[in-house]
């Protein structure tokens, strides 16, 4: 889960551009003093003139502040409009690369009231990074997310990732199961999730890795509170009954990674094939469901300023103990701005997990075009434009042609890149149900 938690990346772009604008203050007029005439008695010193007012530009003069104040404007398709102010403080190394980001904020959301959040992102090296995010709002919503990754470059034999997440959200939607669900079936619910996940990988070399993922997740589904949208139990009472569950997922995967950079790839590929299953914690020997799939991402440098990026994700849930026991949130989903291996896939013209069923297919293509670079906040920031095309579907039978009945999206992305660790994005996508705007940190795939 990313979007709202990692939104400071997108706000970093705004802050950088504001800082550049502030640096471009209009030049002040210079005055010259005429030389005194010979024999003229010295004049008494004049009172110093006050410095000329900068007017509007004084509000953008950040040189006296220990942080950069950035206005926060978010229009999430599910959670509503959020307005606020975020204070971004950057710690750079000698090469002017970002090593840490501190980004607390004060916000107001149209659905959940006032709130505060704190965020720390740290990049000690290219091999290790960690982050801590936490906060809450007046009503319903609160969050905590701590993540740690070591061995990212696979130079040593072992890699390790760990995540601890608590999230209570009042914005999710459920439309029913199937590829043809309609907006008329939309419902709202409150989801409380507790998650502990570890990933251990053995590296045969920097390209090949064999890994094991173990995830313990507890999810509670309670009535929704958004006005104008039915609560989930009104239209789908049986769905709620089987949705509150704790599951233990174990997954074995094999991956090949030849990308030239983990965060900002411009060439190479990343391919993953995986298989696993989930058990109820009250009976770890029982199978709740099994899963298998593959994820492929490839990048081609077309010119000095352009990169073509492609992604295909395919997930199957071939077996469930009983059709009524698998919770809907464990089904395959498409929709939203991020592709997660073995989980929901991006479809940037729809909200997160807009379509759900046992199996899913998604493909994405975008052209990342470098426009210009600038120095802001003591950091070199590159700005990209990225037109994109997304398509995908969900289905119930493994015999279904995944290329039929696709939902399609066309869109345009705006990116701010502070090498080597930070990519902030704003993606605008248009699908059959309208236009959606997403913002956050990292590329969607």
N, C-alpha and C positions, 0 to 999 in steps of 0.2 A: 504494500500500500504506500502511495507516495503523495500524489497531487498536493493536498492541503498541507501536509507535513513539511514538504520541501519547497514551498512556494518562494522562499527568500532568493532562490536562484534567479527566478524571473525578475524579482524586485531589484536584484543586483544590477541587472541591465538598466533599469530605469534610473537607479542611483548613479551609475556610471555616466549615462547620457546627461543627467542633470548636472553632474560635476563638470563635465566638459563644457556645457552651456555656461556654467558659472565662471569657468576660467576664461571664457570669451567675452569678458566685460569690455565695454567700449573704452577706448583710450581716453585718458584725462588730458585736458588741454594744458600745455606747458606755457609758463609765463617767463618772460625775460625782463631783466631790470636794466634800464638804460644807464650807461656810465655817467658818473657825476662830472659836471663841468669843472674845469680847472679853476681853482680859487674860490669855489663855492663852499661856504661853511657846511660842515657835515650836518645832515638832518637827523633828528632824533629817530631812533629805531621805531618803525611802525609795528603795530600790534599784528601778530601772525594771523593770516587769513584762515578761517576754518576750512578743513578739507571739503571739497565738493561732495554733495550728497550723491550716492549711487542710485537713489530711488528704488525702483523695482529690483535692481540687481543685488541690493543689499540682502534681500531675502534668500538669494542663492549663493551667498558668500559663505562657504563651509569651512574656510581656513581657520576660523576661531573655534570650531566645534571638534570634540574628540570623536565624533561619529557623523555619519551622513544620514539625515532624516529623509525618508523616502515615503511618499504617499502610497497607500495600499488600496488597490481597486481590483476586486475579483468578482466575476460573474459566473460562478459555477452553475452548470445546468440543473443540479439537484438542490444544492444547499442555499441558493439565493445570492443576493448581492451582499458583499462584504466591503466595508470601508474602514480605513485605519491609517496608522502611522507606524512605520517600522524604523528603528535605529540600527543601521548597518555599520559595524566596526570590523575592519579588515586588518589582519596581521600578515605581512608579506616577508619573504626571504630576500636575500641580497640580489637575486635575479628578478625581483619584482613579481614573483609568483605567489599566489594566495596560499597561505599555510593554515589559516584559521578564519572562520567567519562567526561573529557574534551578532545575533539578529533578534532582539526582543521586540515585541510590538503591542500596541493597544488597538483593538478593533471593535467594530459594531456590525453585527449581522442582522439582516432584516427578519430572520426567522428565530434566532436564538439569543439576541441581545448583545450586551457588551461582553468583552473578553480580553484576556491577556495571554500571550505565549512567549516562551523563551526558547532560543535555538543556539546550539553550538555545533559547528562543523569543523573537523580538524583533519588535516592531511599531512601527517608527520613525514611521510615519504611516498614514493610511487608504489610501494609495496604494502602500505598500511594506511587505513583511514578509519575514523569513527565519528559518530554524531549522537547528540542527545536533544530531543525535542519534547516539550511539555507545555500544557496550558489548559484553559477551560473557558467556557462562556456562562452567561447568567443562567441559561436554561439548557438542560439536557446534555450538551456536548462537553466532553473532556478528552484529553489524549496524553499519552506518554509513549515515546519511541526511542529506544537506545539500540544502536547498531555498531558492530565492530567487525572489521575485515583485515586479515593478515595473509600474506602469501599471495597477493593478487597477481603478481607478475610470474608466479610459478617457477621462480629461479631455484627454490629449494624443493625438497621432496614433498612437503606438506603445505596445504592451504587450509584456512579456517575462517568461517563466518559465523556470527552469532547475532540474533535479534531478540529483543524483548519488547513486546507491544501491548499496550492497553489502549483501547479506543472505544469511546461511546459516542455514537453518531446518530443524529435524528433525521438525516437527509436521504438515506437510501431509498430506492424504488424497486418494486417487484411487479412485473407485468404478466406473470404466468410463465409456463414452460413452452418453448417452441420457437421456430424461426419466423413465424407469422403473427406473433402477438401484436396487439394494437395499442395505441395510446389510450384508448377507452378502458383498457384493463389495468391502468396504472394504479398502484397503491403505494403507501408510505409506511415505513416501520422504523423502530428504534433498534439499533444493533449495538450490543456490548460485546466486545471481543477481547479475549486475553490470549496471547500467543507467545510461545517460546520456540525458537527455531535454531538449529545448529546444522552446519554443513562442513563436512570434513572431506578434503580431496587429496588423493595421492597423485603426484605429478611424475609421470614417466619422463617427461621433458617439458620445456615451456609450452609446447603445443598440445600434448595429450594428457588428459586427466581422467581418472576414475574416482567418482565421488559418491558420498552417501548423505542424504538429507533426512533429518528427523525433525518433525514438527508436532508439537502438542498445542491444540487450539480448542478453546472453549467459547462458544457463541450463544448468547441469549437474545431472543427476538421478542420484543414487546411492542405494544401498539404505537402507531405513528401519531405525530402531533402537528403536522402541517395542515393549515386550513385549505379547504378546497380540494384535498386529495383524500380518498377513502383510506382508512387504516387497513393493513394487510388482512386482519382476521375477518373483515367484513366480506371480502370477495373470495378469500382463500383460507378458510378456517382449518382445513386439513394440513395445509402447508405449514402453518404455525406450529401445529402439534408435533411434527417431526423435525422442526428446525432447531430446537433448543437441544444442543448436543455437545459433548466433548469428544474430539477425535484425535487419534495418534497416527500421523502419516509417516511412512518410511518409503524412501525412493532411492533407487540406484540409478546412476547416470554415467554416461561416457561422453566426453566432450573433446572437440578439436578446436583450437583457437590460434589462428595465424594473424590476428589483427595487429597492425603496427602501433596501436595505442588503445588502452582499455576504455578511456573516457571520451576521446575525440578521434575515433578511427577514420582513416582516409583510404585504407587498403586492407585486404585480407578478409578472412571469414571466421565466423564462430558457429559451430554446429554441435548440437546436443541431442542425444537420444536417451530416453529414460523409461523406466517402468517401476511400478510400486503399488501401494495400496494403503487403505486406512482401516483402522480397527476402532471400535468403541472402547473407551478406557476401562469400562467395567468388565470387559471380556477381551483382552488383547489377543486371544487366539482366534476370535471370530473376525470375519471380513465384512466391513461395512461396504466397501467398494474397491475395485482395482482400477489402475490407470496405466496408460502407455501413450507415448507421443514423441514428437521431434520438434526441434526449433532450429531454424537456419537463418543466419544473417550474413550478408556479404556487402563489401564496400569497394568501389572502383574509383580511382582518381582519373577524371576525364580531362582535367586541365589544371593549371596552377591554382585556379580559383574555384574549381567545381568538383564535387564528389557525388556519385550516385550510390544511394543506399537502398538495399532490398531486404525484406524479411518475410518468412513464411513460418507459421505456427500451426501445428496439427495435434489435437489431443483427443484420445478415446477413453471412455469409461466402459470397458467391455463387460464388467460383471458387477452386480450389486446383490447383496444377500436377499433383500426384498425390495421391489420397486418403490415401496412407500417409505423406506427407511433412510434413504440418502437425503440429507438436508439440501435445500435448494441452493444454499450458498457454496456447497461443494461441487455443484454441477459446473460444466464448462461454460464460460461466458465470453461474450465479445461486446466491446463498447468502452469508451474512455480513451485516455491519452497514453497508456503505458502497456507494453507487452511484457508479461512476466512468464518465464519458462515454467510450463506445467500449471499455469493458472490463467487468469483473464487476459484477453488479447485486445490490442488497440483497434478502435474504430472511431475516429475523431469527429464524426458527425452525430454521435449519440452519447448519452450519459454512461457512466461506468456500469458494466455488466448489463447493458440494456436487453440483450437476448441471452437466454439460458437454456441449455439442454445437456444431454449426456456428453455429446461430442461437439467439437468446434474446429473451424478452419478459418485462418486469417492470413491475408497477404498485404504487404505495404511497400510502397515505392516512393522515394522522395529524392529530390535533387537539391543538395546543400551548396548554395552559391555564396562565396565570400564577397561582401560588398566593400567594406573598409575597416580600418582599425583606428583606435584612438587611445590616448593615455588618460585614464580617469581613476581617481582614488588611489593614485600611485600604482596602478595596475594597467597592463596592456590588455585591452578588450577588443576582440574581433566581432564584427556584426555580420550575421548571415541571413539570407533569405532562402526559404525552403518550400517551394510548391510540392504538394504531396497527393498521392492517391491511395486510399485504403479500401479494402473489400473483405467481406467475411460472412460467415453464417454459422448457425448451430444446427444440429440434427440429432435424431434419436437412434437411428439404425446405422451400424457400421457399413452397410451396403449402400448407403446414400452417396451420390456423387457430390463431393464437397465443392465443386465448381459451379453447381447449379443453385439458383435462388439466392445469389449473393446480394448483400446490402453494400452499396457503394458510397464513397465519400470523396469529394474533392476539397482541397484546402490549401492554405498558405501559412507557413510557419516563419516566425521571427526569432532569431537566436542571438544571444550574447555570450561570447566564449572568453573566459580568462584561463588560458593554458597554465598548467596542464590538468587542472582538477575540476573546473567549474564550467558547466553549460547551463545557462538559464534560457527558458523558452516561453514563447506565447504562440499557440497554435490555434488557428481559426478554421474549422471544418464545416462543410455543408452537406447534409444528407437528406433523406426523404422526410425527416421530421423537423427540419429547420437548420439553423446555424448555431454552432456551439463553440465556445472559447475556453481553452485550457491554458494554464500556466504552471510552471514548476521548474524542477531541476533535472538535468540529464536529458539525453536524447530519448525519444520514445522507444527506440530499438537500436 
